[in-house]
Amino acid sequence: MMNERRYPIGIQTFEKIVKGGYVYIDKTDLVWRLARQSNYVFLSRPRRFGKSLLSSTLHSYFEGRRDLFEGLKIMSLEQEWLQYPVLHLDISFAKAQPDAQALKETLMWILSEYAEKYGRVMEENTPGKMLTGIIRRAFEQTGRQVAVIIDEYDAPLLEVLHEEQNLPEFRRVMQEFYVPLKAADPYIRFCFITGITKFSQLSIFSTINNLKNVTMHPAFAAICGITEEEVKTQLSEDIACMAVEYECSPEEMFLKIKSMYDGYHFSGDSPDIYNPFSLLNALDDKKLSPSWFATGTPTYLIRQMQHFRTDITMLDDRMELATSFDVPTEAMTSALPLLYQSGYLTIKGYDRYTDSYRLSIPNREVRIGLTQGLSPTVTGLDNSNIQLGFAAKFWLALRQRDLDSALREMQSYLAGIPYVEGFKKKLEEAASKEGFYEYTLYLIFSMLNVYVRTQVKVAGGRVDMVVLMPDTTYVLELKINGTAQEALSQINSKNYALAFQTEGRRVVKAGISFNLETRTVGDWMIEEG
């Protein structure tokens, strides 16, 4: 089966997608509603989720480009197609600036295109003054209010999130840039601001007191990304073509794709959302691969997790009040809000009575990418080495219900692996602690896409680790200053396995000890039932 459809990989311009005949998932009805939601709108979404394409679509809409929207949903909604002057500012160009002065100069360079078009006066010697003057002159010269679209507004700030000197200075520059938007209100028809994080209005948009945050608004949950319904209806032909490559049925192929890329929710009752960048790459290549992580986990997120000593083993399936993860970036007391805003955690459920959300890692792609990104910084393991040889043998042993062989593979692997440069001292300090090995095993299991939970509460206490395979549950107790026999005896005496015997899976218990001298698995004892 041949599929000649063109996928807009890396294309973020609405006009180019439409004129080039690329696959386009029609969101124009939501674009029309968004343009009428408020004069000032803020939307946060993870990277590569279509924020820039949404910004470009709004750009074309406010320019009155009716020809680009023929055949799309918006045609039954829009009647006037008025043309407005549009200022479309991509602030991602201002990333990685060495100091506040360089940031200021870059912002003025971003504005230079519009200064040439609408003019500039000498007194406009800061980004904010220059932006205000351009908006006013655009209004005066065209007789119409201006549409201001600001994409990746937070890009410069994310790079300096924990730099005591640069963050305050960068924030002052960005505040001076954004604050005049309120003063220019009489000249603005619509202002759209998008980014990854939620820096508070008090520090960045201090005078825009009518900024409407639609990030978790149910009506706009699907405005970025591809819903499951859209996958099934608009991409069914593409999935069928991919199924031929995988020698499976379209139904089986859909389930593979769903496991890899589905699972995002942006409100309490959001439909299932797929990562568009990864999904379209997979359909284009006819291969399931973690495209979202091709360039690695973002540095700002790794730094945030290190800063707050985030325990990745405690991220899955946790209930949090809305106020605990939807807080301003500069007011964070944990990495949880940034993990959610960046797409590494997502909403899996909502309790209206307590206004709390159940958060989890969205899907297989994120689980693998997150653990790969963190393993060198947290445990010192060279994660590329995990994928060579050991992964296949360990996975096969678990699939064959042979935990003994799996632990032998792990013993050999941990004894011989290289650790990343400069990690030896940290390893010596951490390797005497049980939690280090618990963390290491968690990362290894997760990278192999094996579902694992740590410190699981049961009636008798806390189980160190529970590993879930399709037909088997492994209940593991780890010991450093103890023996495998003692660990197994603890499982039995406290009835740790009892809670899992009603799930329909075979239950296997294992006590595992670690050798401090060899820094690997020492011995183990296994018992079924």
C-alpha positions in Angstrom: 0.0 0.0 0.0 1.5 3.3 -1.1 0.9 6.5 0.8 1.9 9.7 -1.0 0.6 12.1 1.6 3.0 14.9 2.5 3.6 15.6 6.2 4.5 19.1 7.5 7.6 18.0 9.4 9.3 21.1 10.8 6.9 23.4 8.9 5.2 25.9 11.2 3.7 28.3 8.6 0.0 27.9 7.9 0.3 29.4 4.4 3.1 27.0 3.4 1.2 24.0 4.7 -2.1 24.9 2.9 -0.4 25.9 -0.4 2.0 22.9 -0.3 -0.8 20.4 0.0 0.6 19.0 3.3 -1.6 17.1 5.8 -3.4 19.6 8.0 -5.6 18.8 11.0 -8.3 21.5 10.8 -8.4 23.6 14.0 -9.7 26.7 12.4 -13.1 26.6 14.2 -11.1 26.8 17.5 -9.0 29.6 16.1 -12.1 31.6 15.3 -13.4 31.1 18.8 -10.1 31.9 20.4 -10.0 35.3 18.5 -13.3 36.1 20.3 -12.4 34.8 23.7 -10.8 38.0 25.0 -8.6 40.9 23.8 -5.6 39.4 25.6 -5.1 35.7 25.5 -2.4 33.5 27.0 -1.9 29.8 26.1 0.8 27.4 27.5 1.7 24.2 25.7 4.8 21.9 25.7 7.4 22.3 23.0 6.7 21.0 19.5 3.0 20.8 20.2 1.9 23.3 17.4 2.0 26.6 19.2 3.9 28.2 16.4 1.5 26.8 13.8 -1.4 28.2 15.8 0.3 31.6 15.9 0.8 31.5 12.2 -2.8 30.5 11.6 -4.0 33.5 13.7 -1.6 35.7 11.7 -3.2 34.6 8.4 -6.7 35.0 9.9 -6.2 38.5 11.1 -4.6 39.5 7.8 -8.0 38.5 6.2 -6.4 35.8 4.0 -9.7 34.2 3.2 -8.1 32.3 0.2 -6.0 30.2 2.6 -9.1 29.0 4.6 -11.2 27.8 1.7 -12.8 24.4 2.6 -11.9 24.6 6.3 -14.3 24.8 9.3 -13.9 28.5 9.8 -15.6 29.3 6.5 -19.0 28.5 8.1 -18.3 30.9 11.0 -16.5 34.0 9.7 -18.5 36.4 7.6 -16.5 39.6 7.4 -12.8 38.7 6.8 -11.5 42.1 7.9 -7.8 42.9 7.4 -5.8 44.1 10.4 -2.1 45.0 10.7 -0.4 42.1 12.4 2.8 42.1 14.5 4.0 38.5 14.8 7.0 38.3 17.1 8.9 35.1 17.6 10.8 35.5 20.9 12.7 32.2 20.5 15.2 34.2 18.5 16.2 35.8 21.9 17.3 32.5 23.5 20.8 32.0 24.9 21.7 35.7 25.3 24.9 36.3 27.3 23.6 39.3 29.3 20.7 41.7 29.6 22.1 44.2 27.1 22.4 41.5 24.4 18.8 40.5 25.2 17.6 44.1 24.8 19.4 44.5 21.5 18.0 41.2 20.2 14.4 42.2 21.0 14.9 45.5 19.1 16.3 43.5 16.2 13.1 41.3 16.3 11.1 44.5 16.0 13.2 46.0 13.2 11.1 44.5 10.4 8.1 46.3 11.7 10.0 49.5 12.4 11.0 49.6 8.8 7.4 49.2 7.7 5.7 51.6 10.1 8.6 53.9 11.1 10.5 54.7 14.3 11.5 57.8 16.3 14.8 58.4 18.1 13.2 58.4 21.6 12.2 54.8 21.2 15.5 53.5 22.6 14.2 50.4 24.5 12.2 47.4 23.2 9.1 48.4 25.1 9.1 52.0 23.8 9.8 50.7 20.3 6.9 48.2 20.4 4.5 50.8 21.7 5.4 53.3 18.9 5.1 50.6 16.2 1.6 49.6 17.5 0.4 53.2 17.5 1.8 54.0 14.1 0.4 50.8 12.6 -3.1 51.9 13.9 -2.7 55.4 12.6 -1.4 54.4 9.1 -4.0 51.7 8.5 -7.0 53.0 10.4 -7.5 49.5 12.0 -6.5 48.1 15.4 -3.5 45.8 15.5 -3.2 42.1 16.2 -0.1 41.3 18.3 1.0 37.7 18.3 3.9 36.8 20.6 5.3 33.3 20.2 7.6 31.6 22.8 7.4 34.6 25.1 9.4 32.8 27.8 12.3 31.5 25.8 14.9 34.0 27.1 13.9 33.4 30.8 13.9 29.6 30.7 17.6 29.6 29.9 18.5 31.5 33.1 15.9 30.0 35.4 18.3 29.5 38.3 20.9 32.2 37.7 20.8 34.6 40.5 22.3 37.5 38.5 20.8 37.0 35.0 17.2 36.0 35.9 16.3 39.3 37.6 18.0 41.4 34.9 16.4 39.4 32.1 13.0 39.6 33.8 13.3 43.4 34.0 14.1 43.6 30.2 11.1 41.3 29.4 8.8 43.2 31.7 9.7 46.6 30.1 9.0 44.9 26.7 5.6 43.5 27.6 4.2 46.2 30.0 3.5 48.8 27.3 1.0 46.4 25.7 -1.5 47.7 28.3 -0.8 51.3 27.4 -1.4 50.4 23.8 -4.8 48.9 24.5 -6.8 51.4 22.5 -4.8 50.4 19.4 -5.0 46.6 19.9 -7.7 44.4 18.4 -6.2 41.1 19.7 -3.1 40.1 21.6 -2.1 36.4 21.7 0.8 35.3 23.9 2.1 31.7 24.0 5.0 29.8 25.6 5.8 26.7 27.7 5.7 28.1 31.2 3.5 30.5 33.2 5.6 33.4 34.6 3.2 35.3 36.8 1.4 38.5 35.7 2.9 40.3 38.7 6.4 40.0 37.3 6.1 39.9 33.5 2.6 41.1 32.5 2.1 43.3 35.6 -0.3 45.8 34.1 -2.3 43.5 31.8 -5.0 42.8 34.3 -7.4 41.4 31.6 -5.0 38.6 30.3 -7.2 35.5 29.8 -5.3 32.3 30.5 -6.9 29.5 28.4 -4.3 26.9 29.0 -6.6 24.6 30.9 -9.9 25.9 29.4 -11.9 22.8 28.3 -13.0 24.6 25.1 -9.4 24.9 23.9 -8.0 21.7 25.2 -7.6 20.3 21.6 -6.4 23.5 19.9 -2.8 22.2 19.8 -2.0 18.5 19.2 -4.1 15.8 17.5 -7.0 14.2 19.2 -7.7 10.5 19.2 -10.8 11.1 17.1 -8.8 13.0 14.5 -6.2 10.2 14.4 -8.9 7.6 13.8 -10.8 9.6 11.1 -8.3 11.8 9.4 -5.2 9.6 9.6 -6.7 6.1 9.2 -5.2 5.7 5.7 -1.8 6.7 7.1 -2.0 4.1 9.9 -3.0 1.4 7.5 0.1 2.1 5.4 2.3 2.0 8.5 0.6 -1.3 9.5 1.9 -2.9 6.3 5.5 -2.1 7.3 4.9 -3.6 10.8 3.1 -6.6 9.3 0.2 -6.2 11.6 -3.5 -5.1 11.3 -4.4 -1.4 11.2 -6.1 -2.0 14.6 -2.9 -3.3 16.1 -0.9 -0.5 14.6 -3.2 2.0 16.1 -2.7 0.5 19.6 1.1 0.7 19.1 0.8 4.4 18.1 -1.5 5.1 21.0 0.9 3.6 23.5 3.8 5.6 22.1 2.3 9.1 21.5 -1.1 9.4 23.2 -2.0 10.3 26.7 -1.9 14.1 26.9 -4.7 16.0 28.6 -4.9 19.8 29.0 -8.0 20.1 31.1 -10.0 18.0 33.5 -12.2 16.6 30.8 -9.8 16.9 27.8 -10.0 14.4 25.0 -6.9 12.2 24.4 -4.3 14.3 22.7 -1.3 13.0 20.6 2.0 14.7 20.3 1.8 16.0 16.7 5.5 16.3 16.0 6.2 12.7 17.0 3.1 11.3 15.4 3.6 12.9 12.0 7.3 11.9 12.1 6.3 8.3 12.8 3.7 8.3 9.9 6.3 9.8 7.6 9.1 7.4 8.5 6.6 4.5 9.0 8.6 3.8 12.2 7.8 4.3 15.9 10.6 6.4 17.4 10.9 9.0 20.2 11.2 12.0 17.9 10.3 14.5 20.7 13.5 13.5 22.4 15.8 13.5 19.4 17.5 16.6 20.8 17.4 15.4 24.4 15.5 16.5 27.5 15.7 20.4 27.8 18.5 21.7 29.9 16.2 24.0 31.9 14.1 21.0 33.0 17.2 19.0 34.1 18.4 21.9 36.1 15.0 22.4 37.7 14.8 18.8 38.7 18.3 18.9 40.1 17.6 22.2 41.9 14.6 20.7 43.7 16.1 17.2 44.1 13.2 15.7 42.2 12.5 12.0 42.8 11.5 10.7 39.4 10.2 7.4 41.0 7.4 9.4 42.7 6.1 11.1 39.5 3.7 8.5 38.3 0.0 8.4 39.3 0.0 11.2 42.0 -2.9 13.4 43.1 -2.1 17.1 43.3 -4.3 20.1 44.1 -4.6 22.5 41.1 -2.7 25.2 43.0 0.3 22.9 43.5 1.2 22.5 39.8 -0.4 25.5 38.1 1.8 28.1 39.8 4.0 30.9 38.4 7.4 29.7 37.3 9.3 32.0 39.6 7.2 30.9 42.6 7.9 27.2 42.2 8.9 25.1 45.2 9.3 21.9 43.2 9.8 20.8 39.6 6.3 19.5 39.4 4.7 22.6 37.7 7.4 22.8 35.0 7.2 19.0 34.4 3.5 19.5 33.7 3.9 22.7 31.6 6.7 21.1 29.6 4.6 17.9 28.8 6.5 15.4 30.9 3.5 15.0 33.2 -0.1 15.3 32.1 -3.6 15.2 33.6 -5.0 11.7 33.8 -8.0 12.4 36.0 -9.8 15.2 37.9 -11.7 15.3 41.2 -14.2 18.2 41.2 -14.9 18.0 45.0 -11.2 18.6 46.0 -10.2 20.5 42.8 -7.3 18.0 42.4 -5.8 16.3 39.4 -4.2 12.9 39.0 -0.9 13.4 37.2 1.2 10.8 35.4 3.9 10.5 32.7 1.8 10.6 29.4 3.1 7.7 27.4 5.9 5.4 26.4 7.8 8.1 24.4 8.0 10.4 27.4 8.9 7.7 29.9 11.8 6.5 27.8 13.0 10.0 26.9 12.8 11.3 30.4 14.7 8.4 32.0 17.3 8.5 29.3 17.8 12.2 29.8 18.1 11.9 33.6 20.1 8.7 34.0 23.6 10.3 33.5 22.9 13.2 35.8 21.2 11.1 38.5 23.0 7.8 38.6 26.1 8.4 36.4 25.1 5.6 34.0 25.9 5.9 30.4 22.4 5.4 29.1 23.6 4.5 25.6 25.4 1.5 27.1 22.1 0.3 28.6 20.6 -0.1 25.2 23.4 -2.3 23.9 23.1 -6.0 24.6 21.9 -5.9 28.1 18.5 -4.4 27.3 17.5 -7.1 24.9 18.6 -10.0 27.2 17.0 -8.5 30.3 13.7 -7.8 28.5 13.6 -11.3 27.0 14.3 -12.9 30.4 11.4 -11.0 32.0 9.1 -11.8 29.1 9.9 -15.5 29.6 9.1 -15.2 33.3 12.8 -15.9 34.2 13.6 -13.3 36.9 16.7 -15.3 37.8 18.3 -14.9 34.4 17.2 -11.3 34.3 19.0 -10.6 37.6 22.1 -12.4 36.3 22.1 -10.1 33.3 21.7 -7.0 35.6 24.5 -8.2 37.9 26.9 -8.6 35.0 25.8 -5.3 33.5 26.1 -3.2 36.7 29.5 -4.7 37.4 30.9 -3.7 34.1 29.3 -0.5 33.0 31.2 2.7 32.4 30.0 5.8 34.5 30.0 9.2 33.0 33.1 11.4 33.4 33.3 13.2 36.8 30.7 11.0 38.5 33.0 8.7 40.6 33.0 10.9 43.7 29.2 11.2 43.7 28.9 7.5 43.1 31.1 6.7 46.1 28.8 8.8 48.3 25.6 7.5 47.0 26.3 3.8 46.4 26.1 3.0 50.1 22.5 4.1 50.2 19.6 1.8 49.3 17.8 4.5 47.5 20.6 4.8 44.9 20.1 1.3 43.7 16.3 1.7 43.9 16.6 4.8 41.7 19.1 3.0 39.3 16.8 0.0 38.9 13.8 2.3 38.3 15.6 4.2 35.5 16.7 0.9 33.9 13.2 -0.6 34.0 11.7 2.6 32.7 14.1 2.9 29.8 13.0 -0.6 28.8 9.4 0.6 29.0 8.7 -1.8 31.9 6.1 -0.2 34.2 7.7 0.1 37.7 6.6 1.7 41.0 8.7 2.3 44.0 7.9 2.6 47.7 4.4 1.2 47.1 2.1 1.4 50.1 0.4 -1.8 51.2 -1.2 -2.9 54.5 2.0 -4.3 55.9 4.2 -1.3 55.0 6.0 -0.1 51.9 7.3 -2.4 49.2 10.7 -1.1 47.7 9.7 -1.9 44.1 6.8 -3.5 42.2 7.4 -4.3 38.5 4.4 -5.0 36.3 4.7 -7.2 33.2 1.6 -8.2 31.1 1.2 -11.5 33.0 3.4 -11.2 36.0 3.8 -8.9 39.0 7.3 -8.8 40.6 7.5 -7.7 44.2 11.1 -6.7 45.0 12.7 -5.8 48.3 16.3 -4.4 48.2 19.0 -4.7 50.9 22.4 -3.2 51.2 23.2 -3.9 54.9 21.5 -7.3 54.8 21.0 -10.5 52.9 18.7 -11.6 50.2 17.1 -14.1 52.7 16.3 -11.2 55.1 14.8 -9.2 52.2 12.6 -12.1 51.1 11.6 -12.8 54.8 10.5 -9.2 55.1 8.2 -9.6 52.0 6.6 -12.7 53.6 6.4 -11.6 57.2 4.7 -8.3 56.2 2.5 -9.9 53.5 3.7 -7.4 50.8 2.6 -9.7 48.0 -1.0 -10.1 49.3 -2.2 -6.9 47.8 -1.3 -8.0 44.2 -2.7 -11.5 44.2 -6.2 -10.4 43.2 -5.0 -8.7 40.0 -5.0 -11.8 37.9 -1.3 -11.9 37.3 1.3 -14.4 38.5 3.1 -13.0 41.5 6.8 -13.4 42.0 8.6 -12.2 45.1 12.4 -11.5 45.2 14.8 -10.4 47.9 17.8 -8.7 46.4 21.0 -7.7 48.2 23.7 -5.3 46.8 27.5 -5.7 47.2 29.1 -2.4 48.3 32.5 -3.4 47.0 31.4 -4.5 43.5 28.6 -1.9 43.4 26.3 -4.4 41.7 23.7 -7.1 42.6 25.1 -9.4 45.3 22.7 -12.3 45.6 19.0 -12.9 45.4 16.2 -15.3 46.4 13.1 -15.8 44.4 9.8 -17.3 45.5 6.5 -17.5 43.6 3.0 -16.9 45.1 
